[in-house]
Structure formats: C-alpha cells, structure tokens
C-alpha cells in the first residue's frame, strides 16, 4: 500500500494543488456565468444598454493607451538598465522600479499633490489635465512602466552571450541592442504588455480618484456603492470573461513556456555595452525617468509633513489596517509559494497536467479583478462559509486566487534553470516524490521560492481592486483604509497613511534583500 502511495505521490500533490486552484480561482471565474443563467430579466436587460458596451470599449481603449505608454517608457529603459554602461544604473533602476510595488492610487494621490490646483507644481491647467483621460493614462502609464523596464532588463540580461559577442564584432552597441537583444527578449516584452494591460484594466482606485468613468467602477458601484445591486454586478462581469480568455490566449501564443526564462539569468556577468557619445544624454534621460518615478512619493512626504500630527496620529487613523494587510499578505504568499513549488516544479519538468494548471493560474491573474471579486462573493458569501467570508481568511483566499500565477511562474523559472540529474539520481535510489521535493528541489531552489514568496507578498500588499469588494468588517487592509479616507479624510493624514504603506513595502523588500544576501553568503 505504501509503495503504491509513493508511486502516485506526485499525482496526489498535483491533484491537491489543482483542487485549491479550482476552488479559489476557477470557481469564482465561472460563478458569474451561473449567476447570469439564473438572473432576473432586469439584470440581464442591463447588457442591452449601449452605455454599458461603450463604457467597456472606453476602458479597453484606455488600458491599451496605458500599455502603449508603459512600453514606450519601459523598452528603452529596460535596455539601458539591463545592458548599457549607464553610471549608477543599478541605483537608478531601483529608484525607477520601486513604485511598481505600490498601489497605483497612492501614486495618483502623490501626483495630485504635485500637479493639482494647489499642488507644489500645479495650477488650473495641470489640474484639468490630471483629472481627465489624459491624466489617467499618464499616471497609470508612468506607474506601470517599471514592470516593462524590469522584465525587459532581465530579458536582455539573459540573452545568450555568444549571440551578443558575435553581433558586437560587426555592429555598434546600439544596433546590437535593437537588432539582437530586443528581438531575443520578445517573450519578456509580450509578457510585460499582457501584465500591464491586465493591471490597467482591473485598476479601480486611480480612475475613481481622477473622476474618469471606467468599467470596473460600474461593477464596484453595484457591490460597494450606493447603487447596491448584486444581480447587476454579475451581469456587468459577464463581458469581461471573454476579455480574460483573450488575454490567456495571447499569453499562451506569445509567451507560454518562454516566460520561464524571463525571470532566470542563464548567462554570467558581462561587461555592459558602451554608449560612447550617447552616454551623457541617455544617462540624463534615465535619471529623469527615475526622478519622475519617485516624484509622487516625495510629494506625499512633503504633504504629510505639513500637519499630519505625527506618527501617533497616523497610527491612530490607521487602526488595525496595517496589521490586517500584512497578516493576510503573509498568509497568502505562503500558500502561493507552496502551490508554486508543486505546480511550478511540475511545469518546468513538463509533467502531465502541469501546463493546464499553469494556464489556469494565468487565467486567474489576467481576469479583471471585478470578475474575480463578484465570483468570490458568490462562492463564499454563504451561511456555511461565514468562518471564511467573515474573517481575514477571505482576503487570503482572494489574494491566492488572483496571484497564484506569480508563485508558479517564479518557481518554474528557477527550476527550469537547473538540470534534472539530481532528482533522477534520487529517484533511481528509491527516494519517493515528497522526499525529492523537500530534500532536493526545495533546498536547491530555496532562493527562487523565497523570491516567489516576496513577490507574492508585495503584490498582495499593493492590492486594492480585489480586496475592496469583500473585505470583512474591521478587517480592511491599509490600501482599502486609505481608499475610503481619500474623499473625506484630512489630506495630511491620508498622505501620512500612504507613506506608512510605502514604509511597509520598503520593510518587506528590505527583509527579502537581506534574506537573499544571507542565503548567498558562504
């Protein structure tokens, strides 16, 4: 009996991960379809309104514009930070990339204190632009551009050194970058575009703050606003389902298994490509881009210093929100890392069924948060599941449902960079799957699993769109607390709470960096 169990251990592990994936991510994704089938006529009639479809088209066009701006900023910066001899390029990269770990609506608040009517650099004209579609595209494009920059930089750093060296013999460095590095990093570029579009389409806080009508706000208004109508919310979620399916198809077509290499550096350290006469202007451009990225954070710090009442006042206004957010994010990140270890390892080793689970995790990530949110409400808001829905556990479920792809892809990337010989040797000597997983795979890829945990925790901490739809009473995370205070809370206090979110994110990233350095030390 034990021998038979050991023989099927990997299948059982994958089946357990699949059950969690289906319950947390896929059932909520499919739930709106069932609710629509049983909906009343007045809910279904909402889909006959041309205003609904125009609003959806508007949101798709705005998300496309945000993606285009992010690519325009991130592609050249990714090449500069990844392979060019820009002075202090690592420091500039960190400064440019840090805002992508923050909730976008916090940065929108910072831009308001910079460019608003009474902002540090603002006036009537800048305020009018900020509170418009142009301002929305600018804020989200600048905020999400570091995702493109970072994925492209890692992608060009992982290009085969022999291709680059051969090209450098006959071409100038910039031609090498545009004709060798960028084409070779095309999976990273495609992944970045899909991620940015999905995040922009799900974004709720920035358009509501800037008073721009978008589709997710219409769903939120029927679940968390004055126009409470859950049946209509389910109906509005339906048009977003094919959008998520299209994003999944694009990811499978242009990225797929190539994304495993995006996060893994196959080549060793190489000398950066010389910029020569372009070094000064391109260094200035990279510096300006980094300054623009951190400018809204600086504006928040200046506003908070003008009357927030000090740390005690900020903590009093925050209540339990910081602790709620950290606890839920840490628990969700642990679950995501565990599932990522099982599914990511299987996907990297091309085990049967693993590619399907990988695709399902990606589907949950690219699904607009409003669809996932209304689905989670329908699945878990029942008398039998109030122990989950009425506590912080529902936040853990929501975070795991949306961000499990982060753990799967990071672990798969780590495992795919290493040979399978150790696992095969252990299996040949009779080691069953669980022993190989925890005694060989986990120690060998501990840094990859740690990175998966760190990235998942930061994604969960920055989340607003998912949590705001179903957070339990008294269990709101800090992002939701700030969002609810933006309209009526004292500006200096709201800015101070935003800085608290920045500090918490810095602390998590700092602990992660320390853990990586400790693991690397001999």
ROPAFI-779562 format. One record per residue (C-alpha): x, y, z. Coordinates in nm, 3 decimals. Layout:
! ROPAFI-779562
- X, Y, Z $
...
This chain:
! ROPAFI-779562
- 0.000, 0.000, 0.000 $
- 0.279, 0.241, 0.093 $
- 0.470, 0.157, -0.225 $
- 0.161, 0.228, -0.435 $
- 0.107, 0.556, -0.250 $
- 0.468, 0.659, -0.304 $
- 0.440, 0.575, -0.672 $
- 0.150, 0.816, -0.716 $
- 0.269, 1.087, -0.474 $
- 0.339, 1.349, -0.742 $
- -0.005, 1.293, -0.893 $
- -0.163, 1.337, -0.550 $
- 0.034, 1.655, -0.484 $
- -0.071, 1.798, -0.821 $
- -0.431, 1.692, -0.760 $
- -0.431, 1.876, -0.426 $
- -0.287, 2.190, -0.588 $
- -0.544, 2.159, -0.868 $
- -0.830, 2.133, -0.617 $
- -0.717, 2.453, -0.444 $
- -0.676, 2.629, -0.779 $
- -1.022, 2.529, -0.894 $
- -1.188, 2.623, -0.565 $
- -1.008, 2.956, -0.517 $
- -0.954, 3.078, -0.874 $
- -1.163, 2.894, -1.132 $
- -1.493, 2.852, -0.947 $
- -1.515, 3.231, -0.886 $
- -1.423, 3.288, -1.252 $
- -1.709, 3.064, -1.368 $
- -1.955, 3.170, -1.100 $
- -2.083, 3.482, -1.282 $
- -2.187, 3.260, -1.573 $
- -2.407, 3.052, -1.344 $
- -2.546, 3.360, -1.173 $
- -2.633, 3.512, -1.510 $
- -2.820, 3.197, -1.611 $
- -3.038, 3.234, -1.301 $
- -3.057, 3.612, -1.304 $
- -3.374, 3.809, -1.331 $
- -3.470, 3.982, -1.652 $
- -3.390, 4.331, -1.521 $
- -3.030, 4.228, -1.451 $
- -2.989, 4.075, -1.795 $
- -3.152, 4.378, -1.955 $
- -2.857, 4.585, -1.837 $
- -2.643, 4.418, -2.104 $
- -2.875, 4.552, -2.374 $
- -2.775, 4.909, -2.288 $
- -2.536, 5.070, -2.535 $
- -2.387, 5.271, -2.248 $
- -2.251, 4.951, -2.091 $
- -2.072, 4.847, -2.410 $
- -1.941, 5.198, -2.474 $
- -1.804, 5.206, -2.120 $
- -1.634, 4.870, -2.177 $
- -1.486, 4.992, -2.506 $
- -1.367, 5.308, -2.330 $
- -1.194, 5.101, -2.062 $
- -1.028, 4.877, -2.322 $
- -0.901, 5.178, -2.516 $
- -0.770, 5.347, -2.201 $
- -0.594, 5.025, -2.096 $
- -0.441, 4.998, -2.444 $
- -0.317, 5.357, -2.422 $
- -0.165, 5.288, -2.078 $
- 0.008, 4.979, -2.217 $
- 0.146, 5.174, -2.515 $
- 0.284, 5.448, -2.288 $
- 0.437, 5.193, -2.050 $
- 0.607, 5.018, -2.343 $
- 0.729, 5.350, -2.482 $
- 0.893, 5.431, -2.149 $
- 0.996, 5.082, -2.040 $
- 1.152, 4.936, -2.356 $
- 1.444, 5.182, -2.387 $
- 1.492, 5.198, -2.010 $
- 1.499, 4.816, -1.992 $
- 1.783, 4.804, -2.245 $
- 1.969, 5.089, -2.071 $
- 1.945, 4.937, -1.724 $
- 1.996, 4.581, -1.843 $
- 2.297, 4.604, -2.075 $
- 2.429, 4.960, -2.125 $
- 2.709, 5.133, -1.933 $
- 2.487, 5.393, -1.766 $
- 2.657, 5.528, -1.450 $
- 2.483, 5.409, -1.133 $
- 2.241, 5.210, -1.348 $
- 2.152, 4.969, -1.065 $
- 2.064, 5.253, -0.829 $
- 1.864, 5.431, -1.100 $
- 1.686, 5.104, -1.181 $
- 1.587, 5.052, -0.816 $
- 1.456, 5.409, -0.788 $
- 1.259, 5.372, -1.111 $
- 1.124, 5.025, -1.024 $
- 1.017, 5.077, -0.662 $
- 0.682, 5.250, -0.739 $
- 0.557, 4.938, -0.920 $
- 0.534, 4.770, -0.578 $
- 0.293, 5.038, -0.452 $
- -0.083, 5.071, -0.511 $
- -0.124, 5.295, -0.819 $
- -0.386, 5.511, -0.648 $
- -0.126, 5.615, -0.386 $
- 0.091, 5.749, -0.666 $
- -0.214, 5.921, -0.816 $
- -0.256, 6.091, -0.479 $
- 0.109, 6.199, -0.496 $
- 0.062, 6.339, -0.846 $
- -0.240, 6.530, -0.715 $
- -0.019, 6.697, -0.452 $
- 0.227, 6.780, -0.729 $
- 0.002, 6.885, -1.017 $
- -0.334, 6.956, -0.853 $
- -0.481, 7.303, -0.831 $
- -0.294, 7.367, -0.504 $
- -0.009, 7.128, -0.573 $
- 0.360, 7.204, -0.548 $
- 0.391, 7.249, -0.927 $
- 0.024, 7.276, -1.015 $
- -0.237, 7.519, -1.130 $
- -0.569, 7.527, -1.314 $
- -0.433, 7.385, -1.639 $
- -0.234, 7.098, -1.482 $
- -0.530, 7.007, -1.258 $
- -0.763, 6.996, -1.559 $
- -0.525, 6.762, -1.740 $
- -0.471, 6.543, -1.434 $
- -0.844, 6.491, -1.379 $
- -0.908, 6.363, -1.729 $
- -0.842, 6.063, -1.952 $
- -0.500, 6.211, -2.030 $
- -0.415, 6.224, -1.661 $
- -0.535, 5.865, -1.611 $
- -0.317, 5.735, -1.894 $
- -0.019, 5.936, -1.768 $
- -0.046, 5.824, -1.405 $
- -0.103, 5.457, -1.484 $
- 0.150, 5.455, -1.770 $
- 0.426, 5.602, -1.553 $
- 0.330, 5.380, -1.259 $
- 0.326, 5.054, -1.459 $
- 0.620, 5.132, -1.689 $
- 0.870, 4.988, -1.435 $
- 0.710, 4.646, -1.493 $
- 0.809, 4.672, -1.859 $
- 1.151, 4.809, -1.770 $
- 1.228, 4.530, -1.524 $
- 1.105, 4.241, -1.740 $
- 1.287, 4.375, -2.047 $
- 1.606, 4.436, -1.846 $
- 1.604, 4.082, -1.710 $
- 1.519, 3.952, -2.056 $
- 1.814, 4.124, -2.228 $
- 2.046, 4.021, -1.944 $
- 1.953, 3.659, -2.011 $
- 2.028, 3.665, -2.386 $
- 2.288, 3.410, -2.496 $
- 2.630, 3.574, -2.464 $
- 2.758, 3.414, -2.785 $
- 2.489, 3.590, -2.993 $
- 2.576, 3.924, -2.840 $
- 2.951, 3.881, -2.882 $
- 2.914, 3.778, -3.247 $
- 2.698, 4.082, -3.319 $
- 2.942, 4.319, -3.147 $
- 3.212, 4.216, -3.394 $
- 3.024, 4.370, -3.686 $
- 2.780, 4.624, -3.536 $
- 2.771, 4.918, -3.299 $
- 2.635, 4.869, -2.943 $
- 2.301, 5.041, -3.005 $
- 2.245, 4.831, -3.318 $
- 2.326, 4.521, -3.115 $
- 2.065, 4.629, -2.860 $
- 1.789, 4.695, -3.116 $
- 1.859, 4.404, -3.355 $
- 1.977, 4.131, -3.117 $
- 1.883, 4.199, -2.756 $
- 1.526, 4.326, -2.801 $
- 1.419, 4.057, -3.052 $
- 1.570, 3.787, -2.830 $
- 1.382, 3.933, -2.532 $
- 1.047, 3.939, -2.718 $
- 0.882, 3.691, -2.473 $
- 0.964, 3.931, -2.190 $
- 0.817, 4.221, -2.387 $
- 0.499, 4.028, -2.464 $
- 0.464, 3.923, -2.100 $
- 0.514, 4.282, -1.985 $
- 0.246, 4.411, -2.224 $
- -0.007, 4.150, -2.110 $
- 0.063, 4.215, -1.740 $
- 0.037, 4.593, -1.779 $
- -0.287, 4.569, -1.981 $
- -0.442, 4.331, -1.726 $
- -0.347, 4.553, -1.431 $
- -0.464, 4.870, -1.608 $
- -0.800, 4.712, -1.697 $
- -0.851, 4.599, -1.337 $
- -0.748, 4.933, -1.185 $
- -1.020, 5.092, -0.974 $
- -0.860, 5.342, -0.740 $
- -0.690, 5.570, -0.994 $
- -0.990, 5.628, -1.227 $
- -1.225, 5.681, -0.932 $
- -0.983, 5.930, -0.775 $
- -0.933, 6.113, -1.106 $
- -1.310, 6.101, -1.179 $
- -1.283, 5.907, -1.502 $
- -1.564, 5.662, -1.576 $
- -1.439, 5.306, -1.633 $
- -1.600, 4.964, -1.639 $
- -1.465, 4.831, -1.304 $
- -1.613, 5.134, -1.126 $
- -1.959, 5.040, -1.258 $
- -1.922, 4.693, -1.105 $
- -1.794, 4.838, -0.777 $
- -2.087, 5.083, -0.758 $
- -2.328, 4.788, -0.755 $
- -2.141, 4.600, -0.483 $
- -1.978, 4.858, -0.261 $
- -2.154, 5.179, -0.350 $
- -2.494, 5.339, -0.305 $
- -2.642, 5.158, -0.608 $
- -2.619, 4.816, -0.442 $
- -2.747, 4.559, -0.691 $
- -2.552, 4.232, -0.689 $
- -2.754, 4.089, -0.978 $
- -2.650, 4.378, -1.199 $
- -2.289, 4.336, -1.083 $
- -2.294, 3.975, -1.202 $
- -2.439, 4.087, -1.534 $
- -2.171, 4.353, -1.578 $
- -1.900, 4.097, -1.502 $
- -2.005, 3.881, -1.796 $
- -1.850, 4.092, -2.079 $
- -1.513, 4.081, -1.903 $
- -1.497, 3.700, -1.918 $
- -1.411, 3.683, -2.292 $
- -1.157, 3.962, -2.237 $
- -0.979, 3.742, -1.982 $
- -0.997, 3.446, -2.221 $
- -0.839, 3.655, -2.498 $
- -0.555, 3.761, -2.268 $
- -0.492, 3.398, -2.181 $
- -0.482, 3.303, -2.550 $
- -0.232, 3.583, -2.618 $
- -0.018, 3.471, -2.325 $
- -0.018, 3.111, -2.448 $
- 0.060, 3.221, -2.804 $
- 0.337, 3.474, -2.745 $
- 0.478, 3.383, -2.403 $
- 0.389, 3.037, -2.277 $
- 0.691, 2.843, -2.154 $
- 0.922, 3.122, -2.272 $
- 0.825, 3.313, -1.957 $
- 1.018, 3.059, -1.751 $
- 1.336, 3.208, -1.896 $
- 1.225, 3.568, -1.842 $
- 1.297, 3.558, -1.469 $
- 1.609, 3.342, -1.495 $
- 1.952, 3.468, -1.593 $
- 2.121, 3.199, -1.795 $
- 2.436, 3.394, -1.882 $
- 2.703, 3.504, -1.643 $
- 2.816, 3.858, -1.569 $
- 2.923, 4.051, -1.878 $
- 3.066, 4.393, -1.938 $
- 2.792, 4.641, -2.030 $
- 2.773, 4.773, -2.385 $
- 2.942, 5.113, -2.424 $
- 2.719, 5.406, -2.514 $
- 3.009, 5.628, -2.621 $
- 2.881, 5.966, -2.746 $
- 2.524, 5.885, -2.635 $
- 2.630, 5.814, -2.277 $
- 2.563, 6.163, -2.139 $
- 2.217, 6.226, -2.293 $
- 2.091, 5.872, -2.226 $
- 2.219, 5.884, -1.868 $
- 2.032, 6.212, -1.824 $
- 1.716, 6.052, -1.968 $
- 1.745, 5.752, -1.733 $
- 1.800, 5.985, -1.437 $
- 1.495, 6.195, -1.527 $
- 1.283, 5.879, -1.560 $
- 1.391, 5.766, -1.212 $
- 1.317, 6.109, -1.065 $
- 0.970, 6.112, -1.226 $
- 0.900, 5.768, -1.075 $
- 0.974, 5.877, -0.718 $
- 0.837, 6.234, -0.751 $
- 0.484, 6.148, -0.627 $
- 0.630, 5.971, -0.322 $
- 0.831, 6.284, -0.242 $
- 0.515, 6.494, -0.280 $
- 0.333, 6.268, -0.034 $
- 0.618, 6.309, 0.215 $
- 0.606, 6.688, 0.185 $
- 0.227, 6.694, 0.229 $
- 0.238, 6.459, 0.527 $
- 0.499, 6.678, 0.697 $
- 0.261, 6.974, 0.685 $
- 0.019, 6.891, 0.962 $
- -0.030, 6.515, 0.980 $
- 0.004, 6.529, 1.359 $
- 0.294, 6.290, 1.383 $
- 0.334, 5.915, 1.392 $
- 0.086, 5.867, 1.678 $
- -0.192, 6.038, 1.484 $
- -0.119, 5.835, 1.171 $
- -0.127, 5.508, 1.364 $
- -0.450, 5.611, 1.535 $
- -0.617, 5.675, 1.199 $
- -0.482, 5.352, 1.053 $
- -0.642, 5.134, 1.327 $
- -0.573, 4.764, 1.259 $
- -0.545, 4.809, 0.882 $
- -0.163, 4.772, 0.856 $
- -0.167, 4.452, 1.064 $
- -0.461, 4.315, 0.865 $
- -0.281, 4.375, 0.537 $
- 0.049, 4.225, 0.650 $
- -0.110, 3.915, 0.805 $
- -0.329, 3.844, 0.502 $
- -0.044, 3.908, 0.258 $
- 0.199, 3.687, 0.450 $
- -0.050, 3.401, 0.477 $
- -0.146, 3.428, 0.110 $
- 0.218, 3.448, 0.000 $
- 0.294, 3.131, 0.197 $
- 0.008, 2.947, 0.027 $
- 0.109, 3.083, -0.314 $
- 0.469, 2.970, -0.262 $
- 0.357, 2.621, -0.160 $
- 0.135, 2.582, -0.467 $
- 0.408, 2.741, -0.678 $
- 0.660, 2.485, -0.556 $
- 0.439, 2.194, -0.661 $
- 0.292, 2.327, -0.985 $
- 0.598, 2.530, -1.087 $
- 0.829, 2.231, -1.045 $
- 0.592, 2.010, -1.244 $
- 0.555, 2.271, -1.519 $
- 0.932, 2.316, -1.551 $
- 0.976, 1.938, -1.575 $
- 0.687, 1.907, -1.825 $
- 0.483, 1.674, -1.608 $
- 0.141, 1.568, -1.732 $
- -0.134, 1.817, -1.644 $
- 0.107, 2.083, -1.518 $
- 0.068, 2.305, -1.825 $
- -0.310, 2.308, -1.772 $
- -0.268, 2.418, -1.410 $
- -0.019, 2.683, -1.519 $
- -0.271, 2.814, -1.774 $
- -0.548, 2.823, -1.513 $
- -0.328, 3.024, -1.276 $
- -0.252, 3.273, -1.555 $
- -0.623, 3.296, -1.637 $
- -0.695, 3.396, -1.277 $
- -0.424, 3.663, -1.292 $
- -0.536, 3.823, -1.619 $
- -0.904, 3.807, -1.524 $
- -1.021, 4.159, -1.429 $
- -1.041, 4.190, -1.053 $
- -1.408, 4.284, -1.068 $
- -1.496, 3.946, -1.223 $
- -1.290, 3.759, -0.965 $
- -1.435, 3.971, -0.685 $
- -1.801, 3.915, -0.767 $
- -1.726, 3.545, -0.820 $
- -1.561, 3.515, -0.480 $
- -1.861, 3.683, -0.319 $
- -2.098, 3.439, -0.489 $
- -1.889, 3.135, -0.391 $
- -1.807, 3.224, -0.029 $
- -2.087, 3.454, 0.093 $
- -2.298, 3.170, 0.231 $
- -2.406, 3.068, 0.577 $
- -2.187, 2.756, 0.568 $
- -1.872, 2.952, 0.483 $
- -1.904, 3.256, 0.711 $
- -1.600, 3.140, 0.910 $
- -1.403, 3.224, 0.596 $
- -1.608, 3.505, 0.439 $
- -1.649, 3.698, 0.764 $
- -1.280, 3.691, 0.862 $
- -0.938, 3.777, 0.723 $
- -0.937, 3.433, 0.563 $
- -1.142, 3.569, 0.271 $
- -0.863, 3.815, 0.194 $
- -0.616, 3.524, 0.192 $
- -0.843, 3.332, -0.045 $
- -0.883, 3.635, -0.272 $
- -0.511, 3.708, -0.284 $
- -0.425, 3.345, -0.353 $
- -0.692, 3.327, -0.622 $
- -0.553, 3.625, -0.811 $
- -0.177, 3.595, -0.762 $
- -0.103, 3.221, -0.757 $
- 0.046, 3.260, -1.107 $
- 0.326, 3.467, -0.952 $
- 0.442, 3.172, -0.741 $
- 0.402, 2.920, -1.023 $
- 0.598, 3.123, -1.278 $
- 0.881, 3.225, -1.043 $
- 0.938, 2.871, -0.916 $
- 0.910, 2.728, -1.268 $
- 1.169, 2.979, -1.386 $
- 1.405, 2.880, -1.105 $
- 1.364, 2.506, -1.158 $
- 1.399, 2.531, -1.537 $
- 1.747, 2.682, -1.497 $
- 1.882, 2.369, -1.321 $
- 1.948, 2.016, -1.451 $
- 1.722, 1.728, -1.354 $
- 2.007, 1.484, -1.283 $
- 1.994, 1.510, -0.902 $
- 1.623, 1.433, -0.898 $
- 1.669, 1.142, -1.137 $
- 1.954, 1.001, -0.930 $
- 1.748, 1.023, -0.611 $
- 1.453, 0.855, -0.783 $
- 1.681, 0.577, -0.909 $
- 1.788, 0.511, -0.550 $
- 1.427, 0.480, -0.433 $
- 1.354, 0.831, -0.300 $
- 0.980, 0.898, -0.335 $
- 0.846, 1.227, -0.469 $
- 0.786, 1.404, -0.136 $
- 1.141, 1.325, -0.025 $
- 1.285, 1.453, -0.354 $
- 1.069, 1.765, -0.339 $
- 1.161, 1.866, 0.016 $
- 1.516, 1.730, 0.036 $
- 1.644, 1.819, -0.312 $
- 1.418, 2.058, -0.504 $
- 1.333, 2.293, -0.216 $
- 1.690, 2.333, -0.078 $
- 1.832, 2.366, -0.429 $
- 1.579, 2.632, -0.528 $
- 1.526, 2.796, -0.190 $
- 1.616, 3.139, -0.326 $
- 1.361, 3.100, -0.605 $
- 1.090, 3.000, -0.358 $
- 1.187, 3.292, -0.132 $
- 1.163, 3.529, -0.429 $
- 0.820, 3.385, -0.513 $
- 0.707, 3.449, -0.154 $
- 0.846, 3.802, -0.157 $
- 0.692, 3.896, -0.491 $
- 0.356, 3.744, -0.397 $
- 0.356, 3.925, -0.060 $
- 0.424, 4.261, -0.226 $
- 0.152, 4.202, -0.489 $
- -0.094, 4.117, -0.212 $
- 0.003, 4.423, -0.006 $
- -0.050, 4.656, -0.304 $
- -0.387, 4.505, -0.395 $
- -0.699, 4.719, -0.375 $
- -0.925, 4.609, -0.660 $
- -0.984, 4.258, -0.527 $
- -0.995, 4.326, -0.153 $
- -1.222, 4.632, -0.167 $
- -1.513, 4.420, -0.290 $
- -1.528, 4.171, 0.000 $
- -1.303, 4.271, 0.291 $
- -1.461, 4.167, 0.625 $
- -1.592, 4.422, 0.877 $
- -1.295, 4.559, 1.072 $
- -1.058, 4.358, 0.854 $
- -0.977, 4.608, 0.582 $
- -0.610, 4.621, 0.472 $
- -0.427, 4.952, 0.466 $
- -0.489, 5.003, 0.093 $
- -0.865, 4.991, 0.148 $
- -0.838, 5.212, 0.456 $
- -0.658, 5.482, 0.256 $
- -0.902, 5.445, -0.033 $
- -1.203, 5.500, 0.195 $
- -1.040, 5.807, 0.357 $
- -0.929, 5.976, 0.033 $
- -1.255, 6.165, -0.016 $
- -1.325, 6.285, 0.339 $
- -1.011, 6.233, 0.548 $
- -0.760, 6.510, 0.628 $
- -0.517, 6.539, 0.336 $
- -0.208, 6.533, 0.556 $
- -0.331, 6.222, 0.739 $
- -0.412, 6.042, 0.414 $
- -0.066, 6.133, 0.285 $
- 0.083, 6.001, 0.610 $
- -0.106, 5.673, 0.573 $
- 0.023, 5.649, 0.217 $
- 0.377, 5.690, 0.349 $
- 0.305, 5.416, 0.601 $
- 0.217, 5.188, 0.309 $
- 0.544, 5.291, 0.141 $
- 0.738, 5.214, 0.459 $
- 0.575, 4.873, 0.498 $
- 0.660, 4.786, 0.138 $
- 1.019, 4.901, 0.187 $
- 1.044, 4.688, 0.502 $
- 0.923, 4.374, 0.323 $
- 1.158, 4.433, 0.029 $
- 1.443, 4.506, 0.268 $
- 1.386, 4.183, 0.460 $
- 1.373, 3.998, 0.129 $
- 1.702, 4.152, 0.014 $
- 1.864, 4.063, 0.347 $
- 1.742, 3.704, 0.318 $
- 1.882, 3.677, -0.034 $
- 2.219, 3.811, 0.072 $
- 2.223, 3.576, 0.372 $
- 2.142, 3.276, 0.153 $
- 2.415, 3.375, -0.092 $
- 2.681, 3.415, 0.177 $
- 2.925, 3.117, 0.209 $
